[in-house]
Amino acid sequence: MTPRWQWLLKLFARRLWLRVTLFALAGVVTAVAGIFLAPYIPDAWTFKIGAKAIDGILNVLASSMLAVTVFSVSTMVAAYGAATTNVTPRATRLLMEDNTSKNVLGTFIGSFLFSLVGIIALSTGFYGGQGRAILLVVTIGLIALIAATILRWIDYLARFGRLGETIDRVEKATWKAMETRLAHPHLGARPITGEGNIPASALPIFAKAIGYVQHIDVPALKECTKRSRAQVFVVALPGVFVDPARPVAMVVGAEDNAFFEAVARAFTVGVERTFDQDPRFGLCVLAEIASRALSPAVNDPGTAIDVIGRAVRLLVQWSSYHATDGNVADEPAHVWVPAIQVGDMLDDVFSPIARDGAALLEIQIRLQKAFLTLVEADRSAFGVTARQHSDIALKRAQGALTLDRERLTIETLARKVALA
C-alpha cells in the first residue's frame, strides 16, 4: 500500500491554494517571458498584428478577471455552505477537493496576474514593439482560454454543490476507497482471520494522539519487522477512533522502546476521518445524508431511498470484485492486518436509516427489498448479516407503523428475505 510520504504528498496536491498558485506563477512567467523573447521577433510583425492595442486589452482583462474571481470564490463558498446545510458537513471536503473549481479559479487568478504584470511592464517601458507583439499574441490565446473556461464554469455551476451531485460525489469517493481496499484487502500485509491469530503474549502499542486512524504505513511496519524479526498485528484499521485505552497494534517478539515508537509512527491519527483508506466512512456519510433527509425538518424520503439504492450498488460491487494482496503469502509473516467485515459496512449504512425511517412505509419497503437484493446477489457474503438487518428493521417497523396493512406488507417482504 501507499507509504506515508506518498499519501501526504497526495493530500498536499489536493490543496486549493497549490493549484491556484501554480496557475498564477504561470501567468507571471508568461508575461515576463515576453521581455526576453522580444529580440527574436521581426520589427515588421509589430505593425501587421497591431501590437499597440495591447494596453487597452490588458486593462479590460485585469478589471474583468478580478470581478470574475471574486464571483467564483463567493459561488464556491456558497456551494460549500449548501452542502453543509442540505447534505452533510462530511461531504464538504469532496467539494473543496474538486479539480474543476481549482482549475477555473487558477485560470482566473493567473489571467489577472498576467494582465497586471503586463500593464506594469508596459508602463515602465520594458516591452518594445517586439515585446508588445508577443504579449498581444499570448493575450489573444489567453482570452480564448478564458472564454472556454467561463462557458464550462457556467454549465458546471448549475449543479455544483447541489444535493444529487454531492451524493454522487460521495458514492464515487466511497467506491474509489472500496476499490483500493479490494485491491489490497489487508493493505499488503498478511490476513488476520480472527482474534485467535494474535498471541496472548502480544504487547499493545498506542498512538501518540487521540483521534481517528487516517492512514497506516504498512511498508514502514514491514521495514521495522525486518530489522527486529518481531511480529506486528494491526488492530485499528483506518476509521477507528483510538485513545490511550485503545491500542493500534499488538507486537510479539520485541520489547525495545525504539521499535514501539517506530510502530506507533506508522499510524497517522487525525481529528476527522478521510475517504482514502476508509471505505466505511463513505457509507457512514451516505447514512448521514439519508438520516438528514428523513428528519422532520427536511422530510425528504426520496433522498433516503436514493441513498439505499446507492448503498446496495456499492455493496454488490464490493462482493463481485475479486482481488488479492499479491504475493503476501510468500512473504515472512511479520505484519498482519484484518480485513473489513461486511457486517460492519451494513451496520454503517442501514442501521441509521432503519432507525430514522421506522415510521415510513416507503423506506421500510425499500430497505427490505435492498436486503433481499443483497442476499440474492451473494449469500455467502451478505446472507447472515442482511437477514439480521431485515429482522431488526421489521421489529422497528412493527413498533412504529400504525396500520395493520402496512405492518403486514413489511412482514411479507421480511419473510421473503428470511427464506431467500
N, C-alpha and C positions, 0 to 999 in steps of 0.2 A: 504494500500500500504506500501512499504518499508520505515521504518524510516530512517532518515538521517545517523545515525551511521552505519546501515547495508549497506546502499548504499556506504558510504565512505570506509567501510571495503571491499566491493566488488571491488571498484576501486583500493584499495591498493593491493589486491590479484592479480590483473592483471599486476602489475609491473614486468618487465622482470628481474630486478636485484633480486627480492624477491625469485623467484623460483630457480634462479641460485645459490643464496646464500645458500638456504636450501640444494641443492644437494651438494654444496661444503662442507658445515658443515657435511653432512652425510659421505662424503668421508674421512674427517679428523677424525671423531669419529670412523669410521670403522678401520682406520689404527692404532689409539691409542688403540682401544679395544683389539687388538692382544697382547699388552703388559700385560694386566691384566688377559687375559684368558689363557695365556701360562701355568700356573701351572696345569691346568686341562687336558693337552694333554700328553699322554704317550710318553716317550722318543723313543720308537721303531718306532713311526709314522714318526719321522723326517727323518729316513733313507729310509723308504718304499716309501715316496712320493717325495723324492729328494728336500728337503727344501733348500738346498744350492744354487739352481738355481734361487732363488728369486731375487738376486741382479741384475743380467743382465736383467731379465724380467722387473723389476721396472724402470731401466734406459731407456730401449726402450719405455716403456709405457709413461714415463714422457715426453720424447722428442717428440714422435709422437702426444700425446694429445695436447701439446702446439701448434703444427703446425695445427692440425685439428681444434682447437678452433679458431685460427686466420683466417683460411679459412672460417669457418662457420659465424663468425662475419662479414667478408667482403662480403660474399654472402648475408646475411640478409640486410646489408646496401645497397647493390646494388639493392635488391628487393624493398626496401623502395623507393629508387630513381626512379626505373622504374615505380612503382605505382604512384608516384607523377607526373611524366612526361607524362605517357601514359594513366593514368586513371583519377585521381583527387587527390589532396593533402588530401582531406577529407577522402579518403579510406585508407590512410597510417596507421591510428590508428588501424584499424582492423588487419593489418599485424603485427603491434607491439604487439598486444594482443594475437597472435596466440600461442596456447598451445604446439603444436608440436615443434616449433622452441625453445621455452623456455625449454622444456624437453631435447631436443638434446644438446643445449648449456650447460644446467646444468649438463648433464651426462658427457660431455667432460671436463668441468672445475672441476667437482667433481673427476673425474678419475685422472686428472693431480695433484690435490692437494693430493689425496690419495697416488699417487706414490711418490710425493715429501716428504710427511711426512714419508712414509715408508723408503725411502732412508736415510733421516736424522736419523731416529731411528736406522736403521741398522748400520750406520757409527758410532754412539755413543755407540753401544753395548747394547741398551735397550732390543732388541729381543734375546732370547736364541734360542736353537734348536726348542723348542716347539712353540715359538712365530713366528719363520720363517715358520713353518708348517701351522699355522693359516693364516699367511699373503699370503702364496702361494695358499691355497685353495680359499681365498677371491679374490685374483688376477685372478685366473682362471675363477671364476664366473663373475668378472668384465669384463674380456676380452670377454666373451660370450655376455654380455650386450652391450659392445661397438660395437661388430660385428653386432648385430641385429640393433642397433641404426644407424650405418653408412649405412647399406643397406636400412633402411627405409628413411634415410635422403637423400640418392642419388635419390630415387624414388620421394621423396617429392619436391626436388629442381627442378625437371623437370617442375613443374607447379607453384611453389611458386612465387608470385608476377606477374604472367602473367595476361594479360588483362581479359580473360574469367574467370579465377579462382578468381580474385579480384572482378569482377562483381558478381559472385556467392556468395562471402562473404558478399557483400553489401546487396544482396537480402535476405540472411539468417538473417543478423542482423536486417534488416528492418522488416521482418516477426516476429522475436522474440519480437521486440518492439511493433509491432501491436498486437501480441497475448497477451502480458502483459497488454496492454491498453484495449483490448477487454474483458479480464477477469475482469477488473475494469474500465469501460468506464469513470467514474467520480472520479477515483483514490480513491475509497472507501468512497466518500462523497455523498451528495445529488445533484441531477442534476439541472443545470441552463439551462432552455429551451429557454431563450431569455433575452434581456436586461430588459424586464419588470419585471423580478424576483428581480432585485436589487432596493431597495427603493431609492427614491430621496434623503433621508436624510443620505445616506451612506457616510462615510468619507474615503478618499483614503489613502492607505498605499503604500509607495515607498520602493524599495530595497535600500540596503546600497551601492551597486556598480552598475556600468553601464556595461551591457553585456547581455548574453543570460541566460534565466532561464534554469538551468540544472536539477533541482530536486525540488520537493515540498514535504515537510514532513507533509503529511495530519494528521498522528497521533499526531504530535505536535500541529497542529492547533486545532484539536479536544480537546486536553488537555487544551489549552488556553481558549476555549469557555466554557468548563465545569466549570472552575473556575469563569468566569465572566458572563456567560449566554449571551454573545454577539453573534452576527452572523458575519461570515466571508464569503465573496463572492470572490472567486478567479477569477481574470480577465486576468491573464497572465499565460498561460499553458507553460510547458517546450518547449523550442524552440523559445519563444517570446523574442525579444530584448527590454530590459527595460532601462529607463533612468530617470532623475529627472522629466520628464513630463509624464511618462507612469507608472501608478500605477500597482502593482502586485496583489492587493486585495482591496476590499471595505468592510468597517466594519460598523455595525449597533449595537447600544446599548453599546458602550464603548467609553470613552474619556480619558482613562488612558494611559499615555505615555509608561509605562512599558508593557502594553498589546500590544500597537502598535509595540514596539521593539520586543516582542516575536513573533508576526505575521511576521514581516519582516525577522527575523532569520530563519523562516521555509522555506524560499525560497533561494536556492543555486544558485548564479549567477556567471557565468564564462565567459571567453573571447571567448569560442567557444561552438558550440552545440555538444551534445552527442547523442548516439543512444538509451540509456537506457529507458528514459521516453518520448522520442520524435520520434514517428513513422514517422512524416512528414520529419524529417531530412534525413532519408534513401531515401525517394522519391526524395528529393532535390539532394542528391548525385547521384542517378541514372540519374536524368535530366542533371547534370553536365557532367557525363560520355558521355551521348548522344550528348550534345552540343559540347564537345571537339571532338568527332568523326566526327561531321558534319562541323567542321571548315575547311577552305580551306587548311590549312597546313596538316591536317590529312586525310580528305576526305575518311571517312570510314562509309558509310551509313549502312552497315551491322550491325555494333555495335549498332547504334541508333535503328535499327529495333529490335534487340535482347532486348534492354532496354525497348522498348514499350511492347513487349511480356511479359517481367518480371513484368512490372507495371500492366498490365492487370491481370496477375495471382495473384499478391498481393491484388489488389482491389477486385477481385471476391472472394478471400478467406476471405477478410475483411467482405464483405457483407453477406457471408454464415455462418459466425461464430456467434453463439448466446450465449451470456453470460450476467450476471448482476453483480451488485456490492453486491450481497448477501442480507443481511438484513438491508441495509442502510435506507430503507423506514421506518423501525421500530425505527430508532434512532431519537433523538431530532434534529430538523432542525437547526443546528448551523454552519456547514461548507457546502458550496455549490461550485461545480466545474462544468464548462461546458464540454461538450464532443467535440471531434474533428469533425469538419464539413467535410463531404465528398467532398464538392465543393472546399475546401482549398487543399485537397490532390490532386485532379485533376489539380488544378492550379499549384501546386508544380512540378508535373512531366510532364504534357503535354504542358503547355504554352511555356516553353523554346524550346521544340522540335519542336512544330508547327512554332515557330518564325524562328529558325535557319534552319529548313528543308523546308521552304516555297517553295523554287525553285526546290525541288527534288520530282519527281513524286512518286517514290517508298516509300518515307517517308510519303507523304500525303495519299497515298493509305492505308498504314499500320495504320495510325492514324484514318482514317475514319472507317476501319474495327475494330479497337480497341474500338472506341466509340459505334459501333453497338453491339459488344460483351457485353459491359457493360450495355447497355440499355436492351438487351435481358436477361442478367443474373439477373438483379434486377432493374425493372423500378422505384420502389418507392425510391430506394437509388440513382440511377445514372441517371434516366430518364431526369430530367431537366438540370442538370449540364453537362451531356455528350452531349446532343443536343446543348447546348450553346457553348461548346468547338468545336463541329463539325462545327457549323456555323462560328466561328472565324477562324478555320483552313481553311475552304472553302474560306473565304474572303482573307486570306493571300495567298492561292494558286492561286486564280484568279488574284491577283496583281503581282505574281512572275513568274508563269508558262507562257511560251511564245507561246506554241502551243495550238490551239483551241481544238484539240483532247484530249490533256492532261487535260485541264480545264473541258471538258465535262465528262471525266472519274471521276474526283473528284466530280463534281456536281451530277453525278448519284449516287455515294456512299453516299454523304451527304444527298441526298433525301431519301435514304433508312433509314438512321439514324433518320431523322425527322419524318418518317412515322412509325417507329418501335414502 
